[in-house]
């Protein structure tokens, strides 16, 4: 039996230096599972992920409409955190939040691995 979604997200945050939280969210903004490390307890990852779904949907449409292909990754940087988003399927995505100075390269690698592992779970 494979890891639960919570276990998978915990493993990701455990392997990424500076990880604050990781979440699986539907493109409708409904969170499926989330894990927070406690490094930034004021950061509400569910609300942030829900708000980012609008940007993600627009980016996905833009990539397709301009014939760039499917969106593979989106990175957003703010003063308090950096956010990496990766679609699992067109309906679900993974997001990790990193503290300033967090290991972005490792986060990208871990999200890609998790995406590959989760594609079958979320395919219809």
C-alpha positions in Angstrom: 0.0 0.0 0.0 1.3 3.5 -0.9 1.7 6.5 1.3 -1.4 8.6 2.2 -1.6 12.1 0.8 -0.7 13.5 4.2 2.3 11.2 4.5 3.5 12.2 1.0 3.2 15.9 1.7 5.0 15.4 5.0 7.8 13.6 3.2 8.1 16.5 0.7 8.2 19.2 3.4 10.8 17.1 5.3 13.1 16.9 2.4 12.9 20.5 1.3 14.9 23.1 3.3 12.7 26.0 4.2 9.4 24.3 3.4 6.5 25.9 5.3 3.6 23.9 3.9 2.5 21.7 1.1 -1.0 21.1 -0.2 -3.0 19.3 -2.8 -5.9 21.4 -4.1 -8.6 21.0 -6.7 -8.7 23.6 -9.4 -12.0 24.7 -7.9 -10.1 25.8 -4.8 -11.2 23.0 -2.5 -8.2 21.6 -0.5 -7.8 17.8 -0.6 -4.9 17.5 1.9 -2.4 19.8 3.5 0.6 19.6 5.8 2.2 22.6 7.6 5.6 22.5 9.2 4.8 25.2 11.8 7.7 27.4 10.6 5.2 30.2 9.8 2.0 29.5 11.7 0.4 32.7 10.5 0.5 31.6 6.9 -2.9 30.0 6.0 -1.9 27.7 3.2 -5.5 26.7 2.4 -6.6 30.3 1.8 -3.5 31.1 -0.2 -3.9 28.0 -2.4 -7.6 28.7 -3.0 -6.8 32.3 -4.0 -4.0 31.0 -6.3 -6.4 28.8 -8.2 -7.7 31.8 -10.2 -4.1 32.6 -11.3 -3.4 28.9 -12.0 -6.6 28.6 -14.2 -5.7 31.7 -16.1 -2.1 30.6 -16.6 -3.3 27.1 -17.8 -5.6 28.8 -20.3 -3.0 31.2 -21.5 -0.4 28.4 -22.1 -3.0 26.5 -24.1 -4.5 29.4 -26.0 -1.0 30.7 -27.1 -0.1 27.2 -28.2 2.7 26.9 -25.6 1.4 23.5 -24.5 0.2 22.5 -21.0 1.3 24.4 -18.0 4.0 22.4 -16.1 4.9 24.7 -13.3 4.2 28.1 -11.8 6.4 30.0 -9.3 5.2 33.0 -7.3 7.5 35.0 -5.0 6.4 37.4 -2.3 8.2 39.0 0.6 7.2 36.3 3.1 7.3 33.2 1.0 7.8 31.6 -2.4 5.1 29.3 -3.9 5.7 26.6 -6.4 2.6 25.1 -8.1 2.5 22.0 -10.3 -0.6 20.5 -11.9 -1.2 16.8 -11.1 -4.0 16.7 -13.7 -6.0 19.6 -15.2 -8.3 19.4 -12.1 -5.8 19.1 -9.3 -2.5 20.6 -8.3 0.3 20.5 -5.8 1.7 23.6 -4.1 4.6 24.0 -1.7 5.3 27.2 0.2 8.9 28.1 1.1 10.4 30.5 3.5 12.7 33.2 2.0 15.9 31.4 1.1 14.3 28.0 0.9 15.7 25.4 -1.5 13.7 26.1 -4.6 15.6 23.5 -6.7 14.9 20.7 -4.3 11.2 21.8 -4.0 10.9 21.7 -7.8 12.4 18.2 -7.8 10.1 16.9 -5.0 7.0 18.3 -6.6 7.8 16.7 -9.9 8.4 13.3 -8.2 5.1 13.7 -6.3 3.2 14.7 -9.5 4.4 11.6 -11.2 3.4 9.4 -8.2 -0.1 11.1 -7.9 -1.1 11.2 -11.6 -2.7 7.8 -11.5 -4.4 8.5 -8.2 -6.2 11.6 -9.6 -6.8 10.4 -13.2 -10.4 9.6 -14.1 
